[in-house]
Amino acid sequence: MGQNDQRHRNKNKIPMVVIKRLPLYHRYLSLLASRDINRISSAELAAKVGITPSQLRQDLSWFGSFGQQGYGYRVQELLGEISKIIGIDQAVPVVLVGAGHLGKAIANYQNFERKGFVIKAIFDNNPGLIGLVVNGLKIRNITGLKHYIQQEKIEMGIITVPAEVAQQITDEMVAAGIKGILNFAPISLNVPSDVTVEHVHIGDSLMVLKYMINHSKIKEEE
Amino acid sequence: MGQNDQRHRNKNKIPMVVIKRLPLYHRYLSLLASRDINRISSAELAAKVGITPSQLRQDLSWFGSFGQQGYGYRVQELLGEISKIIGIDQAVPVVLVGAGHLGKAIANYQNFERKGFVIKAIFDNNPGLIGLVVNGLKIRNITGLKHYIQQEKIEMGIITVPAEVAQQITDEMVAAGIKGILNFAPISLNVPSDVTVEHVHIGDSLMVLKYMINHSKIKEEE
C-alpha cells in the first residue's frame, strides 16, 4: 500500500472506460502470476494494457492506493485487490438460459471458472434438450427458472435464446432477482435502471475488422 | 449531401472510438430502415448511439459530409454510406476455423448475413466432424485451409479452435492472405502489423457486469 489514500473520490463517477480496463489488468496480472512473476513496474503493466504509466496510476487511484514508488506492484497483491474490486474474489454463480450451440459452447468454456464465474444451472424450453447433460450440468426446464434464481439468490445470467423470446426471458429473470445479464440475442433488452445488460455483438467486431482491413489497404496505396 | 466537405482530413488519424461507433450507426439505421422510417434528426440518431448531436456530426465529418441542416439524415442514404465506409456494401466472404459448439453456433447465426458477412467455408481437424453439414456448409479438412483462402482470396477469418492450436492456425491463415481475424480462443495472437485481430473476451463482459452489480448496490446502501 502506498502513501496516498484517494479512496474517498466519488466512486459513482468512475468513468466507464476505467471500469472496462479492470478485466485487462486482471488478465495480465493473472498471466504474470501463472508464470510466477512476483513484481511488475507501472511502466510494464501500463504498456501491457496499452495506456501510459500515469493513466495506470490514475485508474488505480479510483479504487485505493497500490504499488510503491520505485518498486512497482506486487503481482499477487494487486491481482487480489483487482479481483475484490471487480467482485470475483469469491466464485460468482451464474445461470445460463438457452442450451443451443452457443449455450453449449459457453457451458463448456473452462475459462469462465478461471475468471471467477461458475455456471450453476442451464435452462431451455426444448423437450429434446431438457435432461441432457452439458459439462456436468443437467439442462433444466425453463419453467423452473424463476424459482431457481430466487432460491439460489443468483444475480447474474447469460442469455443465448432466440431474439423472439429474449425479452420475455429477461423479464422473468429480472422479476426473480437477476441484476446483470450478458445478452447474446441480437436485440436490445429493456430492463429497470438497477439492472445492467452487456450485449455481445459479434457482428460489430466483424465490422470493425473489415474497416481496419480496408483502411490498412488505403494506407498502403497512398 | 451537405455543404462542407471535410473528406480530406487525415483518415489515418480517425480515433478508434469513432471507428467502433460505425457498427452502432449501422445497427440503428438498419432498424429504422426495416421500419420504413425515411428520415432521422441528428439529435435522435445521436441519442440512440449515446452521444451528443455535435459528436455525431464530428464522427461523420471524418468520412465526408452527410445530412442537411434542419432536415436531418435520409436513413437509406446514410445507411448506404456507412455500409460503404465499413466495407460491407458488398457481401464479405469469411472462413470459419473450428466446428465445435461455438463454431456451429456461429455458422448457424443468421445475423451475420444481414450485417454483410457470409461464411463461405468451415474447417476442422476432427475426422468425426469433417464432412458433416452445418447450415448448408460441409465441414472441410483443415489441411485444405491455406489453399482455399488463397484460391478464394478470402481476407477475413473467425477462429474458434482451442487455445493450444490458435497461434498455429493463425500463422497458416496469415501466410495464405488473411488480413483480419476474429479470435474466440482465449489467448493473444501474434500477427504482422498489416493484420488486425479482434478478440472476443466473454469473461471481460462478465467482469464488467459483476462490477456494475456491486457498484449499484453500494449506491443503494449509501
Interface residues (C-beta under 8 A of the other chain):
Chain A: K11 N12 I14 I19 K20 L22 P23 L24 H26 R27 I85 I86 G87 I88 V92 V94 G100 H101 L102 K104 A105 I106 N108 Y109 N111 F112 K115 G116 F117 E155 M156 I158 T160 K179 G180 I181 L182 P186 D194 T196 E198 V200 H201 I202 G203 D204 S205 L206 M207 V208 L209 K210 Y211 M212 I213 N214 H215 S216 I218 K219 E220
Chain B: K11 N12 I14 I19 K20 L22 P23 L24 H26 R27 I85 I86 G87 I88 V92 V94 G100 H101 L102 K104 A105 I106 N108 Y109 N111 F112 K115 G116 F117 E155 M156 I158 T160 K179 G180 I181 L182 P186 D194 T196 E198 V200 H201 I202 G203 D204 S205 L206 M207 V208 L209 K210 Y211 M212 I213 N214 H215 S216 I218 K219 E220
